Amino acid sequence: MKEDFLHYLWNLKKFDTQNLKTTRGETISILLSGHYLQLAGPDFFNAQLIIGEQKWAGNVEIHLKSSDWYVHNHEKDSAYENVILHVVWEHDIAIFRENNTEIPVLELKNYVSKASINSYQALVSPKSWIFCESQIHSIDSFVFQNWQERIFFERLERKSKAILELLTELNSDWEAVLFCLLARNFGLNTNGELFLKMAKSIPFSIIRKENSYFENLEALFFTQTGLLENDQEDIYFQELINRRDYLFHKYQLEKTISAPAQFFKHRPDNFPTIRLSQLANLYWNRHNLFSNIIELKTMEKAYQLFQVGVSAYWENHYQFDSISPKKKKAMSKSFIDLICINTIIPLQFAFAKSQGKEIAEELLRLLKEIRPESNSIINKFNTFGITAKNAFESQSLLQLKNEYCQKSRCLECAIGVALLKNN
């Protein structure tokens, strides 16, 4: 038994409410169960109850045992002085306010049906992957779709908060924020944090000044990701070294390499050399990138905007001093999809939020144009009959798994609550 189950029972009145009595035998009538805000302080605010002959308005606190009141030191916290009812599963000790008046107690286990308890235990008993894996496919589509939308925007809010924090760090320069977000996502999981550190180490004012020379951008990017550390005889390598020395002297920059970029386990087209060259070419070719991205409404425009490849040298190289068959190495549609999911849509959401604008429907339309991601989580949901048809659905499933299933938050999840209601 966990407290979240008791919260669920009280919030939805999933128990016998007709014959309630306190542990001292006083009758209880629930007029309002209160607001479940999940904030610091009592669990339910502004409840209205009739206890005995007296009507009360105040807060309700819930614990597994009455003694948990003292375990959690509520007797020392003035926020709990307005508690009018202590709801517990098991009553083991009387609880008193600071003025020595006893707080009425409802021992809930006496009013919950065996069927409700069995349904809860069946839901939270260990499974191979998620608690509701054998039942999730049976959830009403209206409930499921509404929950997907809610948790998707919950995911966007979290990403937006990080973007707005980055905006503050970068002196409210939205173009610099975009550069950092793109750099991190061009680095993928392996090199993402290194590429982000690279982007932060180069003031965006320098990118603006040097974006007419893609070799200068490559020299800056490659230096700050450790790709120009091991001296080589390659002519282009030496040219980048010379440009690096000139630029670092001109702008009084410092190397900030924490670890060299990683090639291991990457397909050649995802090598850091290729992704950094594409990033340099993007800023060389697109001089109004931020405004274009903020105004982007369709994936067709996105594919056009990001249709850039690598510089001439990298068309027949993957690493310095190692020639390979010539290839344009333009960004693939699947890679642009990831950029849209992880950079463009969160940035549009954060920017609109900063402007006090609502663009939720526009973002959903754009996401629904994108193919769903393919990864172990999405593939596993598919085995339980939940198939993502687009990126909106795959993003919501990632949020569901990582923030609810993984953290056993079944009773905060519309799916878990629906399953308990149906049993």
N, C-alpha and C positions, 0 to 999 in steps of 0.2 A: 504493500500500500504506500502511495506517495501523496504528498500534499496537493499536487496538481490535479489528482483525481477528485479530491475533496473540493477544490476550487470549481471544477467542472460540475460536480453535483450541486453545489450551492448556487452557482451562477444560473444554471438551467432548471433548478428545482427538481432534480432527478431523484426524488425520494418522497416518501409519504408526508405530505405537508398538512394533512388534515388533523392529525392527533399529536402534534409536537408538544413536548414538555421539556423544561429545563431539568437538570439533574436534581433540583430541589422541588420538582413537581408543579411548577408554574406553567400554564399554557402559553404557547408561542403562536402568533399569527404573523405571517410574512406579508407585509404590504408592498415593500420594495426590497429586493435582496441587496441593492447597492450597485455601485459602479466598479467594475473590475479594471483598475487602471494599471496594474502591474508596476507601480512606482514604489519608492521607499515609503514606509509606514504601513498602516493596516491594509489588509488585502482588498476589502470592499468599502467604498466610501459612500456616505449619505444613504444608508439603509433606513428603512422605516419598519418598525416592528411593534406589535402589541405583546407585552410580556405581563401575564396576569391581567390586571385591570388597567395597566399603565401603557400609554403610547410613547414610544421612544424613537428619536431620530439621531443617528450617529453612525459609527463604523463597526464593521464586523471583522474579526481576526480569526484565521483558520490555522489549526495545527493538527498533527497526528495525535499528540498527547497534550493534555492540559499543561503538564510540567515544562513543555517546550517554551512556554511563555517566559519562564525564568532562564532556561537554557539560552534563549536569544536576548536576554537582558531587557525585555520590554518594560519591566517595572522601573527602569532607569530612564525611559524615553517618554517625554511628555506627549509625543505624537500618538501614544496609545491610551491617553487619558479619556478619550471620547469613544472608546470601544463599548458598545452596548450589548454585544453578545460574542461569546467565545465558542466557536464551532470546532469540535474536535472529533476524532474517530474514537478515541478512548479517553475517558475522564479518570485521571489518577491523582489530582490534587486541586484544591480550591485556589483560585487566583483573586488577588485583591488589588484595588486601585491604591493610589498614594494616600487617599483619605480613609483607607481601611474598609471601604465598601466592597462587597464581593461582586465580581463580574459574573452574570448569569452564563451558564454553560449548556450547550446543546450537544449531547453525545450522539453523533450522526449514525453510528453503526446500527443503532436500534431501528432506523427508519429507511434503510437502503435495502432493496430487494436482492435476493441471492442471484437473480438473473443479471442485474446490473453489475454486480461484483464479478460474476463469471465472464461477462462480456469484456470488462476492463482487463481482467487477467489474461483472457485469450488474446486481446489486442497487444498487450505489452510483454507477453511471453517471448523468449528468444526465438528469432527466426534466422534464416540463412543470410539475409541482407537487410531488409527493413521489416518493421513489425507488422505492417498491413499488406505484405506482399501477396498473400493469397486472397485478399478481399478488394484491393484497390481498384481492380478492373470493374467492380460492380457499383462503384460510386456514380450517382446521378450526374449526367454530363453537365447540367446547369451548375451544380455545386462545384464540380471539378474545374470548369472553365472560369468561374468567378474567382475561385481560389488561385488558379494559375495567374490571373491578371493581378490580383492583390500581391502575391509574393514576388512577381516580376518587378512591380514598382517598388516593393520593399528592397529588392536587390539594386535597383537603379538609385534609390535614395542613399544606400550605403556607398555606392560608387560616386554619387554626386557629392557627398560629404567629403570624400577624399580629394576630389577635384577642387572643391572650394577651399580646402585647406592648402592645396598646392598653389592655388591662385594667390592666396595671402602670402605664401612663401616667396612667390615670384613677382611681388609688388603689383598685383592686379593686371598683369600682362597676359591676356588670353592667348595671344599667339605663342608666347613662351610655354604656356600650359599645354597647348596643342602639341608643340614640339616634343615636350617631355612624354606626353601620353603616347604619341606615335613611336618615339624611340623605344619606350618600354615594350610596346606590342610588336615592334619589328624584331625585338630580341627574343620573342617567344618565352617559354618558361625557363629555358636554360640560361639565356643571356639577358633577360628582361631587366633585372635589377642593375646589371652592369651598364646596359644601354641608357637606362634612366639616369644613373649617376653621371654618365658621359654628357647627357643633355643638360643636366643641371650645372655641370662644370664649365659650360661654354655660354656666356651671356648671349641671350637671343639677339641683342643688338649687333653682335658679330656675325651671326647667321644672316641677318638682313643685309649687312654690308658686303658679305662675301658670296652671296648666293648667285652671283653672275659667273662664278668660277667653280665648277663642280669638283675640280681637283683640290681646291682649297678646302671645300667641305669634307671631302674624303680624307684629306690630311688631318683635319681636326678630329673627325670621328674615329679614324683608325688609331690615332695617337692615344686618345683617352680610353680606348678599349684594349690597349696593349698589343695591337697588331703591327706596330712599327718598332718593337723592342729588339728583336733578334736581327742584327745587321745582315743584309743579303746583297748580292751583286746585281739583282734584278734592276733594270733601268727605271721602271716605273716606281719601284720601292724607293730608290734613291731620289727620284723626283719628289715623291711625297715627303721624304725626310727633309729635303731642302725647303719645300713649302711650309712644312711644320715649323722648322727653325725660324723662318721669316715671320710667320703668323704669331708664334709664341713670343717673339721679341717685340713685334708691333703692338700686340695687345697685352703684353705682360701676363701671359697665362702660365699656369702651373700644371704639370702632370698630376692626375688624380687617380691613377690606376690602382685598384685594390686587388684585382686578379685578371689574368688575360681572358679574352673571349674564348668560349668553348666550341669546339667543332664536334666533339665526341657524340655519337648517336644521332647526329643530324643528317638528313638527306642533303646532298650537295647544294641544292637550290635554297636550302635554309642555312647554309654556312653564314657565319657572321660577316664575312667579307662581302657576300652577295647582298645580304639585307642592308648593310650600311651603305653600299654603293647605291642601292635602290632609294634609300632614304635621302642620300645626297642629291640624287637625280630628281627626286620629288621636289625638293626645295629649289633646285636649279630651274626646273621647268614650270613650277606653279608658284607665282609670286603673290597671289591673293588667296592662299590656301585656307586660312581661317574663315574668311567670309564665304568662300565656296562651300566649306563643310557645314557651316551653320545654316546655309540656305538649301542644303541638299535634301531632296524629298523622295528620290527614287533610286533604286539600285542601278538602273541604267546610267544615271548621272555619276554614281559612285564608281562604276567600272570605267567610265571615261576619265574621270578625275585622277584615278590611281593607275591609269594605263601608262606606266613608265617602267623602264628596264634599268640596266646597269650601264656604266661608262664603257667605252670601247675596250679598254684593257680587260675588264672582267667578262666580256663576251667570250673570250677563249682562255679564261683562268678561273679557278675556284680558290686557289691559294697563290701566293707570290712564287714566282720562279718555277711554275709547273703548268705547262701549256695543256689545254684540253680542247676538244672539238668546239668550234664556234657555235654559240647559242645566244639568242637575244636576252633570255632570262627576265622576261617581263613578269610583273606580279600576276599570279594566277587569280582566277575568280574566287577560289576557295580562301586564298590568303586575304583578298580584299573583303570578303565576307567577315572574316575574323576581325579585321580592322574596323569595320562598321559596327560589329557587335560590341567590341571592347573599347573603342575609342570614340567613333563618331556619335553613336546614340547616347552614351553617357555624357559626352561633352555637350551635345545639343540640349539634353535634359538639364544639366547643371547651369548652362548659360541662360536658358529660358527661366529657370528658377530664380537666378540672380536678377532677372529683368521683371519678375513678377508675372510671367506669362505661362499659360497652360498649353502644352503641346502633346499631351498623352496620346491622343488619337492618331496624330501624325506619326509618332514614334512606333506605335503598334502597326500601322500600315506598312511602314518601312521594314520593320522586323519580319513581318509576315511574307515579305518578298524574298527573304533570305532562307536558304536551305538550312535544315537543322544541323547542329554540330554532331559529329560522330566521335564519341569517346566511351570509356568503360561505363560511366554512369547512365548515359542515354541508352546504350546497348542493353544494359541490365534491366532498365525499366521496360524495354521492348519485350523482354522475356516474360514479363508479368502482364502483358496486354496493354501497356501504355506506350503508344508510339507518337513521337514528336513529328509533326508535319512541317514545321518551320522553326526559325530561330527563336521566336517568341516562346514557343512551347518548350524547346530544349533549354532555354535560359531559365524558365520557371521550374523545370524539373531539376536543374542543378541547384537552384535555391532551395527547393523542397528537400532534396537529399542532404545537402550540406548544412542547412540551418534548422531543419526540423527532424528529419529521420535520424541523422547522425547524432543529434543532441537529445534524442528521445523526447521531443516536444509534441507528442501525439495529441495531447489534450489542448494544445494551442493551435492545432492544425485542423482546418475545416474537414479534411478527410477523416481524421481520427474521430472527431466529434460526430460526424455523420454516421460512421460505422457503429458507434456506441448507441446513437439514437435509434438505429435500425434494428438493434438487437433487444 
